[in-house]
Amino acid sequence: MPAYNAATTLERTLADIPAGAVDEIILVDDGSRDNTVELARRLGLTVIVHERNRGYGGNQKTCYRQALEKGAEYVVMLHPDYQYDSRVIGVAVEILKLGICDVVLGSRIRTRSEALAGGMPGWKYIANRCLTITENVALGQNLGDFHSGFRAYRREVLETVPFETNTEDFAFDSQFLAQAVYFGFKLGDVPVPVRYFDEASSINFKRCIKYGCTTLWVCVQYWLQKFRLARFGIFQKSGT
């Protein structure tokens, strides 16, 4: 769980995780100004604290390093803001265990009406649809939501994808999925309910524009790398 000021939603997120679905919950706090750390420790989570705010991507890097060091075979990344339904963790992991997919995302976009009724702002819905369609075409995928904060991985994915070279900002997610496709991993998704409310984490319009432009650039980098017209560090396999 990459956390930042998640004290008001953390307990609700944990309460929905099915018994026996996970072996350990690691929360990495990225300089929260509320009592996220104290609450997480009281709830029995493994807590890692960044001395300074590193950003969303930097937070995930620590999450994945910790999970790998602890020997996890399957890793689920879930935002602790209660925006994603943690009840489907077991379903996502089972798809990985069956070998159907190597990466499973939680898709908030089952239908337009459902997404909007769940509180997703109209402009975010349009931005999500435009970027997701573009990424599906560019990366040869058919995912419902490229920008989900619910993701499950097989260990091999995290050992192969050079995520340490990625940005420490929000575009980390877009880079990671492009890398997963580049290295030949199978991506899929499961539907999750849409939950937008005041306490749920979100980025503002200005940062959303920056995120969108960076995501498009990642798609361009992917094809430049595929055609050997350029080389980018994000597509150099870990350990090479």
Secondary structure as the mmCIF struct_conf table of DSSP 4:
data_model
#
loop_
_struct_conf.conf_type_id
_struct_conf.id
_struct_conf.beg_label_comp_id
_struct_conf.beg_label_asym_id
_struct_conf.beg_label_seq_id
_struct_conf.end_label_comp_id
_struct_conf.end_label_asym_id
_struct_conf.end_label_seq_id
STRN STRN1 PRO A 2 ALA A 3
BEND BEND1 TYR A 4 ASN A 5
TURN_TY1_P TURN_TY1_P1 ALA A 7 THR A 9
HELX_RH_AL_P HELX_RH_AL_P1 LEU A 10 ALA A 15
TURN_TY1_P TURN_TY1_P2 ASP A 16 ASP A 16
BEND BEND2 ILE A 17 ILE A 17
HELX_LH_PP_P HELX_LH_PP_P1 PRO A 18 PRO A 18
TURN_TY1_P TURN_TY1_P3 ALA A 19 GLY A 20
BEND BEND3 ALA A 21 ALA A 21
BEND BEND4 ASP A 23 ASP A 23
STRN STRN2 ILE A 26 ASP A 29
BEND BEND5 GLY A 31 GLY A 31
BEND BEND6 ARG A 33 ASN A 35
HELX_RH_AL_P HELX_RH_AL_P2 THR A 36 ARG A 42
TURN_TY1_P TURN_TY1_P4 LEU A 43 GLY A 44
STRN STRN3 THR A 46 VAL A 49
BEND BEND7 GLU A 51 ARG A 52
HELX_RH_AL_P HELX_RH_AL_P3 TYR A 56 GLU A 69
TURN_TY1_P TURN_TY1_P5 LYS A 70 GLY A 71
BEND BEND8 GLU A 73 GLU A 73
STRN STRN4 TYR A 74 LEU A 78
TURN_TY1_P TURN_TY1_P6 PRO A 80 ASP A 81
BEND BEND9 TYR A 82 TYR A 82
BEND BEND10 TYR A 84 TYR A 84
HELX_RH_3T_P HELX_RH_3T_P1 SER A 86 VAL A 88
HELX_RH_AL_P HELX_RH_AL_P4 ILE A 89 LYS A 97
TURN_TY1_P TURN_TY1_P7 LEU A 98 GLY A 99
BEND BEND11 ILE A 100 ILE A 100
BEND BEND12 ASP A 102 ASP A 102
STRN STRN5 VAL A 103 SER A 107
BEND BEND13 ARG A 108 ARG A 108
BEND BEND14 ARG A 110 ARG A 110
HELX_RH_AL_P HELX_RH_AL_P5 ARG A 112 ALA A 117
TURN_TY1_P TURN_TY1_P8 GLY A 118 GLY A 119
HELX_RH_AL_P HELX_RH_AL_P6 GLY A 122 LEU A 139
TURN_TY1_P TURN_TY1_P9 GLY A 140 GLY A 140
BEND BEND15 GLY A 144 GLY A 144
TURN_TY1_P TURN_TY1_P10 PHE A 146 HIS A 147
BEND BEND16 GLY A 149 GLY A 149
STRN STRN6 PHE A 150 ARG A 154
HELX_RH_AL_P HELX_RH_AL_P7 ARG A 155 THR A 160
BEND BEND17 VAL A 161 VAL A 161
HELX_RH_3T_P HELX_RH_3T_P2 PHE A 163 THR A 165
BEND BEND18 ASN A 166 ASN A 166
BEND BEND19 GLU A 168 ASP A 169
TURN_TY1_P TURN_TY1_P11 PHE A 170 ALA A 171
HELX_RH_AL_P HELX_RH_AL_P8 PHE A 172 TYR A 182
TURN_TY1_P TURN_TY1_P12 PHE A 183 GLY A 184
STRN STRN7 LEU A 187 PRO A 191
TURN_TY1_P TURN_TY1_P13 ASP A 198 GLU A 199
BEND BEND20 ALA A 200 ALA A 200
HELX_RH_AL_P HELX_RH_AL_P9 PHE A 205 LYS A 226
TURN_TY1_P TURN_TY1_P14 PHE A 227 ARG A 228
BEND BEND21 LEU A 229 LEU A 229
HELX_RH_3T_P HELX_RH_3T_P3 GLY A 233 PHE A 235
BEND BEND22 GLN A 236 GLN A 236
HELX_LH_PP_P HELX_LH_PP_P2 LYS A 237 LYS A 237
TURN_TY1_P TURN_TY1_P15 SER A 238 GLY A 239
#
